[in-house]
Amino acid sequence: MVAIATPPSSASSASRQTPHKVEVENLRLSYGSKEVIHGISFHIEPNEILGVIGPAQSGKTSLLRCINRTIDFTAGAKASGLVKVDGEDVQEMKNVYELRRKIGMVAPLPVGLPLSIYDNVAFAPRASGIRDKSRLDELVERCLRQSALWDEVKDRLDSLGTKLSGGQQQRLTIARALSHEPEILCLDEFSIAIDPVTTMRIEDVLKELKRKMTIILVTNLVQQARRLAARTMFLWNGEIVEIDRTEVMFSDNPKDRRTYDYVNGIFG
């Protein structure tokens, strides 16, 4: 298990009446002797979409894995600093499964369960004790609609999910992530295997979902962050170059010249 050392809480944090949904303080992460995240700090508010952009190997996926503690599965990974969800140190949570239920994760490439489309979505709710067929039917339909997949599969829910196309399997993965009704949804370059039209449909869904949950949107499409995110964070080589309101990040005058160069395609 990755050990995350907890620094003393600051007075400003203690005085907050309502905690940030996610709070990261001085987070460092190493794989063996190589440090990949270098002491970053930021926060995310409830019902916010935070866009996270940056070149490959900047630490974006590793950051998400620190937040929901799937980094625990990586041998040799060592993190320090503080990660809080709803004001609670994730490393101190005794029920890590509850943490991961609260934080849905969608990976860049789909990993479908060798089950029917219906059972892929119903798997987590059943594991949590839901057995009522009508309730499961409603939940499966809602999640498939939210992932813009329902109209394509509603007549073949008994078909294997692994037989779907790559883009459809990605949307099935999103439906699975929504099935346990997370409070935080982490999308790690979800659009990598989805056509542009479907990507836009899912973006419309995300705009609706933010009313119910907080969304961390790691994207290799910088304009996607511009369309969706209230704030955007530019992560490069494990450091935060800049984090600000999205309209500032994509303006002609961001605080850091590297931000302007990256969002305008001069490098990256």
ZAMARGU-4260 file (C-alpha; in steps of 0.2 Angstrom, whole numbers, plus 5000, padded with zeros to 4 digits):
<rodrens>
0) 5000/5000/5000 | 5006/5017/4996 | 5010/5028/5011 | 5004/5046/5010 | 5012/5056/5024
5) 4999/5068/5031 | 5006/5086/5035 | 4997/5097/5048 | 4981/5105/5042 | 4983/5124/5039
10) 4972/5136/5049 | 4964/5142/5033 | 4958/5124/5029 | 4952/5121/5047 | 4942/5137/5046
15) 4932/5132/5031 | 4914/5129/5034 | 4911/5118/5019 | 4926/5108/5013 | 4932/5108/4995
20) 4926/5092/4986 | 4944/5087/4983 | 4959/5095/4990 | 4977/5091/4986 | 4992/5098/4996
25) 5010/5096/4991 | 5007/5079/4983 | 5023/5070/4977 | 5023/5053/4968 | 5037/5042/4963
30) 5039/5026/4954 | 5054/5019/4961 | 5068/5032/4961 | 5059/5043/4948 | 5048/5057/4954
35) 5033/5060/4942 | 5023/5072/4952 | 5032/5086/4961 | 5023/5094/4976 | 5007/5100/4968
40) 4993/5109/4977 | 4975/5113/4971 | 4957/5110/4975 | 4941/5106/4966 | 4924/5113/4972
45) 4907/5103/4972 | 4899/5102/4955 | 4913/5109/4946 | 4921/5102/4930 | 4940/5104/4932
50) 4949/5101/4915 | 4967/5094/4916 | 4977/5096/4901 | 4996/5093/4897 | 5007/5083/4886
55) 5009/5064/4888 | 5019/5058/4903 | 5014/5074/4913 | 5007/5064/4927 | 4989/5067/4923
60) 4983/5049/4925 | 4994/5046/4940 | 4986/5061/4949 | 4969/5053/4946 | 4975/5037/4953
65) 4981/5046/4969 | 4964/5053/4972 | 4955/5037/4972 | 4969/5026/4978 | 4971/5014/4964
70) 4989/5020/4965 | 4990/5007/4979 | 4990/4993/4966 | 5006/4999/4958 | 5022/4991/4966
75) 5036/5003/4970 | 5024/5018/4970 | 5027/5030/4984 | 5017/5046/4987 | 5018/5060/5000
80) 5007/5075/5004 | 4989/5076/5007 | 4973/5071/4997 | 4956/5075/5004 | 4939/5071/4998
85) 4925/5080/5007 | 4938/5085/5020 | 4943/5067/5024 | 4961/5061/5021 | 4959/5047/5008
90) 4974/5038/5016 | 4965/5037/5033 | 4949/5030/5025 | 4947/5012/5032 | 4934/5008/5018
95) 4944/5011/5002 | 4930/5002/4992 | 4918/5016/4998 | 4930/5029/4992 | 4931/5021/4975
100) 4912/5019/4974 | 4912/5038/4978 | 4924/5041/4964 | 4920/5034/4947 | 4934/5031/4935
105) 4934/5030/4916 | 4950/5024/4908 | 4956/5030/4890 | 4954/5012/4883 | 4938/5002/4887
110) 4939/4987/4898 | 4923/4978/4896 | 4917/4964/4907 | 4914/4947/4898 | 4895/4949/4902
115) 4880/4955/4893 | 4878/4974/4890 | 4864/4974/4904 | 4875/4964/4916 | 4890/4976/4913
120) 4880/4990/4920 | 4870/4981/4933 | 4886/4972/4940 | 4891/4986/4953 | 4873/4989/4959
125) 4870/4970/4961 | 4886/4969/4971 | 4880/4983/4982 | 4864/4973/4986 | 4851/4979/4974
130) 4841/4964/4968 | 4824/4972/4962 | 4823/4969/4944 | 4812/4985/4940 | 4825/4995/4950
135) 4839/4987/4940 | 4830/4990/4923 | 4828/5008/4927 | 4846/5011/4933 | 4853/5002/4917
140) 4842/5012/4905 | 4847/5028/4914 | 4865/5025/4914 | 4865/5019/4895 | 4856/5035/4891
145) 4868/5046/4900 | 4882/5038/4891 | 4873/5041/4874 | 4872/5022/4871 | 4854/5017/4874
150) 4847/5020/4857 | 4860/5009/4849 | 4859/4994/4861 | 4841/4994/4869 | 4836/4980/4858
155) 4851/4969/4862 | 4854/4971/4880 | 4858/4952/4882 | 4872/4953/4869 | 4890/4952/4875
160) 4897/4969/4879 | 4914/4964/4872 | 4906/4962/4855 | 4902/4981/4854 | 4913/4992/4844
165) 4928/5001/4852 | 4918/5018/4854 | 4903/5008/4860 | 4913/4999/4873 | 4920/5016/4879
170) 4903/5022/4882 | 4898/5006/4891 | 4913/5009/4902 | 4905/5026/4906 | 4888/5019/4909
175) 4897/5006/4922 | 4905/5021/4931 | 4889/5030/4933 | 4880/5014/4939 | 4886/5016/4957
180) 4880/5034/4957 | 4897/5042/4960 | 4899/5059/4968 | 4915/5062/4958 | 4918/5056/4940
185) 4936/5055/4933 | 4937/5055/4915 | 4954/5050/4908 | 4955/5055/4890 | 4938/5046/4888
190) 4936/5052/4870 | 4951/5044/4863 | 4941/5029/4856 | 4925/5039/4852 | 4920/5047/4836
195) 4918/5066/4836 | 4899/5066/4835 | 4897/5054/4850 | 4910/5064/4859 | 4899/5079/4858
200) 4884/5070/4863 | 4893/5064/4879 | 4899/5082/4882 | 4881/5087/4883 | 4878/5074/4896
205) 4892/5080/4906 | 4885/5097/4907 | 4870/5090/4914 | 4879/5078/4926 | 4889/5092/4934
210) 4872/5097/4943 | 4874/5081/4953 | 4893/5077/4954 | 4910/5084/4952 | 4920/5080/4937
215) 4938/5079/4934 | 4941/5079/4915 | 4958/5074/4909 | 4958/5077/4891 | 4971/5077/4876
220) 4959/5088/4867 | 4962/5105/4874 | 4947/5113/4866 | 4936/5100/4875 | 4942/5108/4891
225) 4938/5125/4884 | 4920/5119/4880 | 4917/5110/4897 | 4928/5116/4911 | 4924/5130/4923
230) 4943/5130/4927 | 4958/5122/4918 | 4974/5115/4925 | 4989/5114/4914 | 5000/5100/4921
235) 5018/5098/4913 | 5032/5086/4919 | 5023/5083/4935 | 5021/5101/4939 | 5006/5113/4938
240) 5011/5127/4926 | 4995/5136/4929 | 4977/5134/4935 | 4964/5147/4932 | 4947/5150/4925
245) 4946/5142/4908 | 4942/5159/4899 | 4959/5165/4906 | 4969/5150/4902 | 4963/5151/4884
250) 4964/5170/4882 | 4979/5179/4874 | 4986/5183/4891 | 4987/5168/4903 | 4999/5170/4917
255) 5012/5159/4910 | 5018/5160/4892 | 5019/5141/4891 | 5000/5140/4893 | 4997/5150/4878
260) 5010/5140/4868 | 5002/5124/4873 | 4984/5128/4870 | 4988/5136/4854 | 4997/5120/4848
265) 5014/5128/4847 | 5021/5113/4857 | 5014/5097/4864
</rodrens>
